[in-house]
Amino acid sequence: MELTEPTVWNAERLELGEGVRWVDNRLVLVDLLAGRLLETGGDRPGPLRELRRLDVPLGAVAPVADRPGDWLAAAGTGIAVLPAAGEPRPVADLVADAPEPTRMNDAVADPHGRFWAGSMTYAGGPGGGTLYRLDPGTAPVPAVTGLSIPNGPAFDATGTTMYLADTPRGAIDRFAVDPATGDLHGRAPFVRLAAGEGSPDGMTVDAADHLWIALWGGSAVRRYRPDGTLDREIRLPAVQPTGICLGGSDLRRLFIGTASIGLTPAGPTDGALLAVDVAVPGLPISYARAA
């Protein structure tokens, strides 16, 4: 089936559908505050199946290399391994001692196997967020500080360019990444969104090095060229798009998570998982090296 317009992909309406990833020929996402890890197919609309349910918020997961069924997760106040069988195994507690109530948010593995995870205060206040980098065998390090609500990051195919959104500021910055160490340098503004356009949330880079961005509060996703100019906007039947990824059999199906939280009343498709086909494919999922 070809989807020329955004299509509702399942009947369930999520509170905060985030962390959308195409992994091993299936779509994986989270209902963040409910701590639910979910999956569904990419060929035709169908139900969401619950893989795990945690008693803490679950920001996002990345598959672990050479360990089928294992996930590295930004969960609660830190990072944990969710094994295929058994209880979650803590890796690092990052923000339990923060001066304000703080949780983990979005996270992703880069093409070199590093895991990047952001934190935010529940209030989303200025300066309360940090992007952490986890290299296997070492302690996580704060890679970018002074953020409000970090979303992403998103990496190009080589893992040498990183995009990071700070949602309340309407800001997306681009960084150069040292492939050997993961160190960041050359931070520069990439996109600045004006009031009324929505706020940048989840992001993904496609095979043409264009950046797709979900616009929280903007009822749209946008594709930006590598020079930061707007290429395309797709309007959506949901107010709060969150996480996005390119998946399906040819990686040309754009899947978009949305949220119903805070909407009184929520519309009939707020909180739905949406899908629409696009011309340029995405990049294969990156696996985290074992923590």
C-alpha positions as CSV (number, residue, x, y, z in Angstrom):
1,M,0.0,0.0,0.0
2,E,1.2,3.5,-0.8
3,L,0.5,6.3,1.7
4,T,0.3,9.7,-0.1
5,E,-1.3,11.4,2.9
6,P,-0.6,11.0,6.7
7,T,-2.4,7.8,7.8
8,V,-3.4,6.7,11.3
9,W,-1.4,3.5,11.9
10,N,-3.2,2.0,14.9
11,A,-6.3,2.5,17.1
12,E,-4.4,3.3,20.3
13,R,-3.9,6.9,21.5
14,L,-0.7,7.4,23.4
15,E,-0.1,9.9,26.2
16,L,3.4,10.7,24.9
17,G,4.4,8.6,22.0
18,E,8.2,9.0,21.5
19,G,11.4,7.3,20.6
20,V,10.2,6.0,17.2
21,R,12.7,3.6,15.6
22,W,12.8,1.1,12.8
23,V,14.5,-2.0,14.2
24,D,14.8,-5.5,12.6
25,N,11.8,-5.0,10.2
26,R,9.5,-3.6,12.9
27,L,8.6,-0.3,14.3
28,V,9.5,0.3,18.0
29,L,8.4,3.3,20.1
30,V,7.6,4.2,23.7
31,D,4.7,5.7,25.6
32,L,7.2,7.7,27.6
33,L,5.5,8.6,30.9
34,A,3.7,5.3,31.1
35,G,7.1,3.5,30.8
36,R,5.8,1.3,27.9
37,L,8.0,-0.2,25.1
38,L,5.8,-1.0,22.1
39,E,6.2,-2.5,18.6
40,T,4.1,-2.8,15.5
41,G,4.6,-3.8,11.8
42,G,5.4,-1.5,9.0
43,D,3.5,-3.0,6.0
44,R,0.0,-2.1,7.0
45,P,-1.8,-0.5,10.0
46,G,-2.2,-2.7,13.0
47,P,-2.2,-2.9,16.8
48,L,0.6,-1.9,19.1
49,R,2.1,-4.8,21.1
50,E,3.6,-4.2,24.5
51,L,7.2,-5.5,24.8
52,R,8.0,-4.1,28.3
53,R,6.4,-2.0,31.0
54,L,8.6,-0.2,33.5
55,D,7.6,1.6,36.7
56,V,9.6,4.7,35.6
57,P,9.4,6.9,32.5
58,L,11.0,5.4,29.4
59,G,12.5,8.0,27.1
60,A,13.8,5.9,24.2
61,V,15.8,2.7,23.5
62,A,18.5,1.5,21.1
63,P,19.1,-2.1,20.1
64,V,22.3,-3.7,21.5
65,A,24.7,-5.0,19.0
66,D,25.1,-8.8,18.9
67,R,22.5,-9.3,21.6
68,P,19.1,-9.8,19.9
69,G,16.2,-8.7,22.1
70,D,18.4,-6.5,24.4
71,W,17.9,-2.8,24.5
72,L,19.9,0.1,26.0
73,A,17.4,2.5,27.5
74,A,17.1,6.0,28.8
75,A,14.8,5.3,31.7
76,G,13.9,7.0,35.0
77,T,16.9,8.9,36.1
78,G,19.6,7.1,34.2
79,I,20.5,4.4,31.7
80,A,19.7,0.7,31.9
81,V,19.8,-2.5,29.9
82,L,16.5,-4.1,29.2
83,P,17.4,-7.7,28.5
84,A,15.4,-10.0,26.3
85,A,14.6,-12.0,29.5
86,G,14.8,-10.9,33.1
87,E,14.7,-7.6,35.0
88,P,16.2,-4.3,33.8
89,R,19.9,-3.9,34.7
90,P,21.0,-0.4,35.8
91,V,24.1,1.0,34.0
92,A,24.3,4.5,35.4
93,D,22.1,6.8,37.5
94,L,22.6,10.3,36.0
95,V,20.1,12.7,37.5
96,A,18.7,11.2,40.7
97,D,20.5,13.9,42.7
98,A,19.5,16.9,40.6
99,P,18.3,19.9,42.5
100,E,14.9,19.7,40.8
101,P,12.9,16.5,39.9
102,T,14.5,15.3,36.7
103,R,14.1,12.4,34.2
104,M,15.7,11.1,31.1
105,N,14.2,12.0,27.7
106,D,15.2,11.2,24.2
107,A,18.1,8.9,23.3
108,V,19.8,7.2,20.4
109,A,22.9,5.2,19.4
110,D,25.2,6.7,16.8
111,P,26.9,4.8,13.9
112,H,29.9,4.2,16.1
113,G,27.9,2.4,18.8
114,R,27.9,5.2,21.4
115,F,24.7,5.9,23.3
116,W,23.5,9.5,23.7
117,A,20.8,10.3,26.1
118,G,19.3,13.6,27.2
119,S,17.8,14.6,30.6
120,M,15.3,17.3,31.5
121,T,13.5,18.6,34.6
122,Y,9.9,17.8,34.8
123,A,9.2,21.5,34.6
124,G,11.4,21.8,31.5
125,G,13.1,24.8,32.9
126,P,16.1,26.6,31.3
127,G,19.5,25.1,32.0
128,G,18.1,21.9,33.6
129,G,18.8,19.6,30.7
130,T,22.0,17.8,29.7
131,L,23.0,15.5,26.8
132,Y,25.1,12.6,28.1
133,R,27.4,10.3,26.0
134,L,28.0,6.7,27.0
135,D,31.0,4.8,25.6
136,P,31.1,1.1,26.5
137,G,33.3,0.4,29.5
138,T,33.4,4.0,30.6
139,A,31.3,6.3,32.8
140,P,28.8,8.5,31.0
141,V,30.0,12.1,30.4
142,P,28.0,15.3,30.0
143,A,28.5,16.2,26.4
144,V,26.3,19.3,26.2
145,T,25.0,21.2,29.2
146,G,22.8,24.2,29.9
147,L,19.9,22.8,27.8
148,S,16.2,22.9,28.6
149,I,14.6,19.9,26.9
150,P,17.1,18.2,24.7
151,N,15.6,16.1,21.8
152,G,17.4,13.9,19.4
153,P,20.2,13.8,18.8
154,A,20.2,12.8,15.1
155,F,23.4,11.7,13.3
156,D,24.4,11.5,9.6
157,A,25.5,8.2,8.0
158,T,29.1,8.6,9.0
159,G,28.4,9.6,12.6
160,T,30.5,12.8,12.2
161,T,27.7,15.3,12.2
162,M,25.2,15.6,15.0
163,Y,22.0,17.6,15.2
164,L,20.5,18.5,18.7
165,A,17.2,20.2,19.4
166,D,16.5,22.3,22.5
167,T,12.7,22.2,22.3
168,P,11.5,25.2,24.3
169,R,14.1,27.5,22.6
170,G,13.0,26.5,19.1
171,A,16.6,25.8,18.4
172,I,18.5,23.1,16.5
173,D,22.3,23.1,16.6
174,R,24.8,21.2,14.5
175,F,28.0,19.7,15.8
176,A,31.0,18.0,14.3
177,V,31.7,14.7,16.1
178,D,35.2,13.2,16.4
179,P,34.6,9.6,15.2
180,A,37.4,8.2,17.4
181,T,36.4,9.8,20.7
182,G,32.9,11.1,20.3
183,D,34.0,14.6,21.3
184,L,31.9,17.4,20.0
185,H,33.2,20.6,18.4
186,G,32.2,23.4,16.0
187,R,28.7,23.9,17.5
188,A,26.7,26.1,15.1
189,P,23.1,27.2,14.8
190,F,21.3,25.1,12.1
191,V,17.6,26.1,12.4
192,R,15.8,28.6,14.6
193,L,12.0,28.3,14.6
194,A,9.8,31.4,15.2
195,A,6.9,31.6,17.6
196,G,3.8,29.9,16.1
197,E,5.8,27.4,14.0
198,G,6.0,24.8,16.7
199,S,8.9,23.5,18.7
200,P,11.5,21.0,17.4
201,D,11.1,17.5,18.9
202,G,12.2,14.2,17.4
203,M,14.5,14.2,14.4
204,T,16.1,11.9,11.8
205,V,18.5,12.2,9.0
206,D,17.7,10.6,5.6
207,A,20.0,9.1,2.9
208,A,20.4,12.5,1.2
209,D,21.7,14.2,4.4
210,H,18.4,16.1,4.9
211,L,17.1,16.5,8.4
212,W,13.4,15.6,9.2
213,I,12.0,17.4,12.3
214,A,8.8,16.8,14.2
215,L,7.2,20.1,15.3
216,W,5.6,19.8,18.7
217,G,2.6,22.1,18.8
218,G,3.0,22.8,15.1
219,S,0.9,19.9,13.6
220,A,3.6,19.2,11.1
221,V,6.9,17.6,10.2
222,R,9.5,19.4,8.1
223,R,12.5,18.4,6.0
224,Y,15.5,20.7,6.0
225,R,18.4,20.8,3.5
226,P,22.0,20.5,4.7
227,D,22.3,24.3,4.5
228,G,19.4,24.8,6.9
229,T,16.8,25.9,4.4
230,L,13.4,24.4,4.4
231,D,12.7,21.8,1.7
232,R,9.3,20.4,2.6
233,E,6.5,20.5,5.2
234,I,3.9,17.8,5.7
235,R,0.8,18.9,7.7
236,L,-0.6,16.4,10.2
237,P,-3.9,15.7,11.8
238,A,-2.3,15.9,15.3
239,V,-1.2,18.9,17.2
240,Q,1.9,17.4,19.0
241,P,4.2,15.4,16.7
242,T,7.0,13.9,18.8
243,G,9.4,11.1,17.6
244,I,9.9,10.3,13.9
245,C,11.8,7.7,11.9
246,L,12.0,6.4,8.3
247,G,11.2,2.7,8.1
248,G,9.3,0.1,6.2
249,S,10.7,-2.4,3.7
250,D,12.5,0.3,1.6
251,L,13.0,2.9,4.5
252,R,10.7,5.3,2.7
253,R,7.9,5.3,5.1
254,L,7.9,8.2,7.6
255,F,6.5,7.1,10.9
256,I,5.5,9.9,13.3
257,G,4.6,9.5,17.0
258,T,2.3,12.1,18.6
259,A,1.1,13.0,22.0
260,S,-2.3,13.6,23.7
261,I,-0.8,14.9,27.0
262,G,-1.9,18.4,27.9
263,L,-4.6,18.7,25.3
264,T,-8.1,19.5,26.7
265,P,-9.8,18.1,24.9
266,A,-7.5,16.0,22.7
267,G,-8.6,15.6,19.1
268,P,-9.5,12.2,17.6
269,T,-6.0,11.6,16.2
270,D,-3.9,13.3,19.0
271,G,-1.7,10.5,20.4
272,A,-1.9,8.4,17.3
273,L,1.0,6.8,15.4
274,L,1.0,8.3,11.9
275,A,2.7,7.2,8.7
276,V,3.2,8.7,5.2
277,D,5.5,7.6,2.3
278,V,8.3,9.9,1.1
279,A,10.7,9.8,-1.8
280,V,14.1,9.6,-0.1
281,P,14.9,6.6,2.2
282,G,16.2,6.8,5.7
283,L,19.4,5.4,7.2
284,P,19.6,2.0,8.8
285,I,19.3,1.9,12.6
286,S,22.5,2.2,14.6
287,Y,23.1,-0.4,17.3
288,A,24.6,0.4,20.7
289,R,27.7,-1.4,21.7
290,A,27.2,-3.5,24.8
291,A,27.3,-1.4,28.0
